[in-house]
Amino acid sequence: MLWFLFYPELYYFAGGLVFLFLSMVKNADPRRDFYTALLLSIPGIVICLVSVRQEGVLFFQSYRVDLFSQIFKVMLSIGLFLIVSICSDLRGVAKRLHPEFYLLLYVCTLAMMLLVSSVHLLTIYVALELSSYSLYILVALRSDEQLSLEASLKYFLVGIFASAVMLFGVALLYGTTKATYLTELMRVLPGVLDTPVVVIGLLLTFCGFFFKLAVFPFHFWAPDVYQGASNQATAYIATASKVAAVAILTRMVAVSGDGSVYLVHVLVTLAIVSMTIGNLAAIVQKDLKRLLAYSTVAHAGYVLIGILSMNPAGYASAIFYAAALLVMKFTVFLVIVQVAEDGRNLDISQLAGLYRRSPLLAMALMVSIFSLAGIPPTVGFTGKFLVFIAALEKGYFTLVLIAMINVVISLYYYLLVLKAAYLLEPDEELPGFTLSPSMKVLGGVLMAVMVIAGIYPHHLIELARAAAQMLL
């Protein structure tokens, strides 16, 4: 067996073991746990970067290492590092539970790395469940037990429902095609894709991935979970978890080849409904994390537009959009964690006066909000542009028109956030924020990435296109 192909996964497995042992230590030491997690996350990025060009198959052809999977592993490793970097003051979680918190982060990252490389239906299912159960427990670790346990239970119930539906879909696919490997399905499906039972089986299988991505109608968990989880756990769910969901959904849709007309119609409908419900529901939210949850539902609809195009340009646009979402959403949560220093939930109105209290945080929030709204010259605009171009190439003009209308709708609630930060004044004078040098650097780097990647996206686009070619 070629173990060097499995180095990223082995490394994160070892990282999880470190925190398993630390969780058995009697005396809690949050600083030790934080610096251990941070120092372990940096070599993880290096290992994933070194492994980018590796190719091969493992575990009886059920696990594929290629450019597509390795790029997503790099994103996941960067996502973990970014989340750990904002955990220096993890007040939303009891001190004695900090090792378990980092253990679940590492285990979930490992599971999602397994997920993006899995090319067997049962391997995909096991990896998906491992990542999901890690997140269920991660949500429940918040100090506010009533809020977190309710959110965790809702997350779990929706998750097991989606999992059961997915298993039924897998059974239908296997019963009709006698194939469990994606390579076999890719060869068999085009000839039987117009058969109703095959289309139903494929759509039911997708339900597990729709749940991870928060696509309608599997989005009901999102606002409550975002609100109930600690700020750092919510940031992880909103960023790294969505990266893995985009990866596996893109790989599974690519298996269907050009797709059937029924499959495309269902995906188009889900994209439209997700965008519309997400944006309309976000307008009335007062809690910032709930607003971001509905924003996630809307962005899931935009991602679906790229994926349902079922061509290299569409898959490449979905990959690019996943990377953009990772940076954009994390930057907003960086601001939330710094403003809500005690780990509380943050209302939009509590951003009042942010431009005076911390000009850097206000600027980071503005750039990330502009990027999420798709305003040039940010990476969010480039991502939406690529998605819409891919759909137009397939003739989906009406779908793109509806998406653009939704983009305009989203401007309203995004601007409400900026209005609070720049135009509203707090009821009483509040002290300014003292940011550590590392947070200042991180905020500056994130802003630069969002702007530079929006103006000069060529290399990222070429990398996404090369990764998309691995699916064909």
Buried (B, 14 or more C-beta within 10 A) or exposed (E): EEEEBBBBBEBBBEBBEBBBEBBEEEEBBBEBBBEBBBEBBEEBBEBBBEBBEBEEBBBEEBBBBBBBBBBBBBBBBBBBBBBBBBBBBBBBBBEEBBBBBBBBBBBBBBBBBBBBBBBBBEBBBBBBBBBBBBBBBBBBBBBBEEBBBBBBBBBBEBBBEBBEBBBBBBBBBBEBBEBBBBBBBBBBBBEEBEBEEBBBBBBBBBBBBBBBBBBBBBBBBBBBBBBBBBBBBBBBBBBBBBBBBBBBBBBBBBBBBEBBEBBBEBBBEBBBBBBBBBBBBBEEBEBBBBBBBBBBBBBBBBBBBBBBBBBBBBBBBBBBBBBBBBBBBBBBBBBBBBBBEEBBBBBBEBBBBBBBBBEBBBBBBBBBBBBBBBBEBBBBBBBBBBBBBBBBEBEBEEBBEBBEEBBEBBBEBBEBBBEBBBEBEBEEEBEEBEBEEEBBEBBEEBBEBBBEBBEEBEEBBEBBBBBBBBBE
